[in-house]
Each structure stands twice: as C-alpha cells, then as structure tokens.
Amino acid sequence: MIIKNIHYSKKFVKELKRLPKEIIDLAVKKEKLFRENPLHLSLRLHPLHGRFEGIWSISITSNYRIIFERMSNGDILFISVGKHDIYKYL
C-alpha cells in the first residue's frame, strides 16, 4: 500500500478534536508512521469485514482506532477516530 495523500472527513476532524490531548499526539505520530510505512506492525493495519467491506483500521492505542477508506485514486480518506466502539457509528 502506497500512501499518496490523506484527506480528513468532517466527522473525523470533529471526533479528533474531542479526544484527550495525549491521544491526539499519538494519533499524529501514528499518521506520520502510516505515511512512511503503512505496513508497520504497530499500526495493526487490517481491513474490516461484513457491512464495513472496503473500510480499513489502524490502531492508535489498544483502545483507539482510525478508520479509513482507500480511494480509487490511491488517496486515503480518514473517516472516523475514537475508541473501538466507533464501528457502531459508521
């Protein structure tokens, strides 16, 4: 997976602003790592299944995730960020 550009949905930006500062700081570091090496093991990159087919997840911590979609042009769209239960709100 090659990362060209990352775009942010309004939902993602809104959710990110609500997170604790230490989680925001970690999310920024994980995004940088994702850009440099999207297959890095600490990201725990994996596709979602079922009704979430086509959506992917990376881990910020054991409790926090970034949910994203790979766009047809190779760009990434960060859709949502939050605790593991964010899947319920997609």
C-alpha contacts under 8 A as a table, 3 or more apart, distances in Angstrom:
res1	aa1	res2	aa2	distance
1	M	38	P	6.72
1	M	39	L	7.67
2	I	38	P	7.49
2	I	74	G	7.47
3	I	6	I	7.47
3	I	34	F	7.95
3	I	35	R	5.77
3	I	38	P	7.52
3	I	74	G	6.94
3	I	75	D	6.48
3	I	76	I	7.04
4	K	74	G	6.34
4	K	75	D	5.46
4	K	76	I	7.62
5	N	74	G	7.76
5	N	75	D	4.88
5	N	76	I	6.16
6	I	75	D	5.91
6	I	76	I	4.68
6	I	77	L	5.81
6	I	78	F	7.03
7	H	75	D	7.45
7	H	76	I	6.08
7	H	77	L	4.74
7	H	78	F	6.14
8	Y	12	F	6.10
8	Y	13	V	6.55
8	Y	77	L	5.67
8	Y	78	F	4.92
8	Y	79	I	6.60
9	S	12	F	5.12
9	S	13	V	6.46
9	S	77	L	6.85
9	S	78	F	6.17
9	S	79	I	5.40
9	S	80	S	7.62
10	K	13	V	5.21
10	K	14	K	6.16
11	K	14	K	5.17
11	K	15	E	6.10
11	K	79	I	6.67
11	K	80	S	6.27
12	F	15	E	5.17
12	F	16	L	5.97
12	F	78	F	6.45
12	F	79	I	5.32
12	F	80	S	4.42
12	F	81	V	5.88
13	V	16	L	5.11
13	V	17	K	6.29
14	K	17	K	5.42
14	K	18	R	6.77
15	E	18	R	5.28
15	E	19	L	6.78
15	E	80	S	7.01
15	E	81	V	6.14
15	E	82	G	6.98
16	L	19	L	5.44
16	L	24	I	6.70
16	L	81	V	6.26
16	L	82	G	7.53
17	K	24	I	7.77
19	L	23	I	6.29
19	L	24	I	6.25
19	L	82	G	7.47
20	P	23	I	5.37
20	P	24	I	6.37
21	K	24	I	5.00
21	K	25	D	6.16
22	E	25	D	5.10
22	E	26	L	6.27
23	I	26	L	4.99
23	I	27	A	6.00
23	I	60	I	7.60
24	I	27	A	4.95
24	I	28	V	6.26
25	D	28	V	5.23
25	D	29	K	6.45
26	L	29	K	5.04
26	L	30	K	6.09
26	L	60	I	6.40
27	A	30	K	5.00
27	A	31	E	6.07
27	A	60	I	5.67
28	V	31	E	5.13
28	V	32	K	6.33
29	K	32	K	5.14
29	K	33	L	6.28
30	K	33	L	4.98
30	K	34	F	5.95
30	K	43	L	7.12
30	K	60	I	6.25
31	E	34	F	4.88
31	E	35	R	6.21
32	K	35	R	5.17
32	K	36	E	6.33
33	L	36	E	5.04
33	L	37	N	5.72
33	L	38	P	6.88
33	L	40	H	7.56
34	F	37	N	5.23
34	F	38	P	4.21
34	F	39	L	7.47
34	F	40	H	7.42
34	F	43	L	7.33
35	R	38	P	6.09
37	N	40	H	5.52
38	P	43	L	7.50
38	P	45	L	7.53
39	L	43	L	7.25
39	L	44	R	7.99
39	L	45	L	6.73
40	H	43	L	5.80
40	H	44	R	7.51
41	L	44	R	5.49
41	L	45	L	7.53
42	S	59	S	7.51
43	L	58	I	5.13
43	L	59	S	5.10
43	L	60	I	6.99
44	R	57	S	7.78
44	R	58	I	5.55
44	R	59	S	5.78
45	L	56	W	7.16
45	L	57	S	5.70
45	L	58	I	4.63
45	L	59	S	7.18
46	H	56	W	5.71
46	H	57	S	5.54
46	H	58	I	6.80
47	P	53	E	7.37
47	P	54	G	7.03
47	P	55	I	6.00
47	P	56	W	4.23
47	P	57	S	6.28
48	L	52	F	5.49
48	L	53	E	5.67
48	L	54	G	7.02
48	L	55	I	5.60
48	L	56	W	5.50
48	L	57	S	7.02
49	H	52	F	5.21
49	H	53	E	4.73
49	H	54	G	7.79
49	H	55	I	7.93
50	G	53	E	5.56
52	F	55	I	5.59
54	G	69	E	6.53
54	G	70	R	7.50
55	I	67	I	6.92
55	I	68	F	5.78
55	I	69	E	4.88
55	I	70	R	7.38
56	W	67	I	5.74
56	W	68	F	5.26
56	W	69	E	6.05
56	W	70	R	7.86
57	S	65	R	6.50
57	S	66	I	5.67
57	S	67	I	4.58
57	S	68	F	6.23
58	I	65	R	5.72
58	I	66	I	5.37
58	I	67	I	6.68
59	S	62	S	6.67
59	S	63	N	7.82
59	S	64	Y	6.10
59	S	65	R	4.54
59	S	66	I	6.35
60	I	63	N	7.61
60	I	64	Y	5.28
60	I	65	R	5.41
60	I	66	I	7.00
61	T	64	Y	5.12
61	T	65	R	7.12
63	N	83	K	5.32
63	N	84	H	5.78
64	Y	81	V	7.22
64	Y	82	G	5.16
64	Y	83	K	4.26
64	Y	84	H	5.85
65	R	81	V	5.62
65	R	82	G	5.57
65	R	83	K	6.10
65	R	84	H	6.26
66	I	78	F	6.95
66	I	79	I	7.60
66	I	80	S	5.90
66	I	81	V	4.48
66	I	82	G	6.84
67	I	78	F	6.04
67	I	79	I	5.59
67	I	80	S	5.12
67	I	81	V	6.18
68	F	76	I	6.70
68	F	77	L	5.41
68	F	78	F	4.30
68	F	79	I	5.08
68	F	80	S	6.99
69	E	76	I	5.86
69	E	77	L	5.22
69	E	78	F	6.61
69	E	79	I	7.06
70	R	74	G	6.43
70	R	75	D	6.16
70	R	76	I	4.80
70	R	77	L	6.46
71	M	74	G	5.47
71	M	75	D	5.28
71	M	76	I	5.82
71	M	77	L	6.94
72	S	75	D	7.28
78	F	81	V	7.99
80	S	86	I	7.32
80	S	90	L	7.79
81	V	86	I	7.10
82	G	85	D	7.62
82	G	86	I	5.86
83	K	86	I	5.88
84	H	87	Y	6.76
85	D	88	K	5.73
85	D	89	Y	7.73
86	I	89	Y	5.38
86	I	90	L	6.89
87	Y	90	L	5.54
